[in-house]
């Protein structure tokens, strides 16, 4: 049995899938934290703030465990771009980012309720987008996939073919930087291997 109960403060199926594929079996607790007042002109600060909010909100409801909060955004021209939510917004987003590069940022915040220790960091991965034509963009948006993901794309679904390459940690683009998370847990005395199911 794992030595610590892991709690993922996120509704993201991609984040849950990453952790499960890496051998962990986290409990999911959606934070309900307010995300509307974060400043998109400070992408690093925004994802760090929202990751901390999510982790803190969930930790306040629990008495034990290690809570992982995360928030992702695509930084393009110095502005944080989150989930487009609508087809029109996703279309516009892809027309703006096609043929260009952006930085996928994920804020990570970890709280160990047993020790009270907290650590946080932001992972960054450079993403190079294909120069799609309007028909490809419309077809991709019609799948529905880009509507509820940061940056209006995924690296583990339909969108993967439209990402020319990434520089840095690919798991970060999917939703959590597993290497960074391993380092953060080690900082508070938790070894990754002890979390395997």
N, C-alpha and C positions, 0 to 999 in steps of 0.2 A: 504493500500500500504506500502511496505517496506520503511524505512526511509533513506536507502542508496542504491545506485545502485552498485551492486556487479559485478565485472568483473573478470572472470577466465582467467588467462594468460597461458592457456594450451589447447592442442588439445585432451587431454585424455578423452575418453568417460566415463571411470570409475570414474574420478574425477567429471565430470559433473553429472553423475548419483548419486554419493554420495551426492552432494550438493542439487540436486533436491529432492532426497528421504528424506533429512533432512528439507525440507520445503523452501529452497531458490530457486530463479529463476535467476541464473547468466547469464550475457552476456558472450559469449566466444570470446576472441581475442587471436589468436595465436601469440606468441612473435617473432618468427624467430631469437631468440638469438643464438649466436654461442655457441655450447656445446663441441667443439672438443679440447679445450686447457686446460680443467680442469684436475687436477691431481688425477687419480684413486687410488694413494697410500695414499691419505688423504680423505677417504670416507665422513666423516662429513663435512669437508671443501668444498668438491666437490659439494655435494647436496645443501649446504647453498649458495655457490657462484652461482650455476646455477638457483636456485629459485629466488635469488635477480636479476640476469640478466634478467630473463623472466619478472618479475614484473616491473622492471625499463624500459625495452624496451616497454612494453605495456603502462605504465603510461605516457611515453614521448609523446604518440600519443593522449592522452585524456585530457579533461579539468575538468572532474568530475568523482566521483565514488571511490570505494574501490577496489583496484587491489590485487588479490591473485595469487602469483607465487609459483610453487611447482616443485620439482624434486626428483625422487626416484632412489635408487640403492640398491643392495644387497651387504652387506659387508661379504666377505668370505675370511678367512686367511688374513685379513687386506687390502684387495683390493676391490675397488668398482666395481661391475659388473652391467652394465646397460642392454640395450636391445640387445639380440644376433643378431637380424636382419636376420640371415640365419638358415636353418635347421641344417646344420653341426655344427654351433656354439651352437645352442640350445641343440643338442644331447650331445656335449662335456660338456656343462655346467651342464646338469642334471647328467651325469656320475660322475662329480666331486662333486656335492652337495648331491646326494642321500644318505640317511642314516645319514646325518649330519645336523648341525644347522647353520644358518646364521642370520645376523641382517639386517632387512629391514629398511633402513633410508629414511626419506622424509624431505627435506628442505622445510620450509614454509617462505615466505616473503610477508608481507602485507603492502601496501601503501595506505594511505587515502589522496586522492588528495585535499580534502577540507581543511584539517588541515596541510597537508605536513608531517604528522607523519608516521614513518616506524617502523615496528617491525619484528623480525625474530626468528626462532628457528628450531631445528632439532628433529623430533620424531623418536624413535627407538622401533622396535618390534622384538623379537626373534622368528624365524621361524624354526620349526623342520620338515625336509623333510622325506618322506617315503623312504624306501630302495627299490626303484623300480628296476625291472629287465630290461634288454635291450629292450625287446618287449614292455613293458609298456612305456618306454621312447620314443621309435620310434613311437608308436601309438599316444602318446600325442603330440609330435612334428608335426606329420602329420596333426593334427587338425589346425595347423597354429597359435593357440592361444599364445604359448610362444615366438613367434618371435619378437613381438613388445612391450613387457612389461619388466620392470626392473626385473632382477633375473630369467627371463624365466619361470615365473609361475604367476598364478592368484589365488586369494582366492574367487573369485566370478564367476567362470566358470568351465571349464573342470578340471583345476588344483586343485580345492578345495579338491578333494578326495585324492590327493597326499601330502597334508599337514597334518602331524599327529596332530600338535597343534601349537598355537602361544602363546607367553607370552608377554602381553602388548596389546596395542590398535589395534584391528583387522581392523578398518577403515584405519589406516595408511598403512596397507599392500595393501589395495585396491587402495590407491593413495593420500589420505589426512587424517590427524588425525583430526577428527572433534572436540574432546575435546581440543586439542592443539589450533586449529584455534579459538575456542570460547574464550580461554584465551588470545590469541594474540589480538583479536578484542576488548576484554574488556580493555586491556592495553591502547588502543588508544580511549577509551570512547564509544565503540559501543557494545550494548547489543545484544546477539545472537537472542533473541526473536523478536527484532525489524526488523530482516531481513526476517522473514517468509513471504511468499507470502499471 
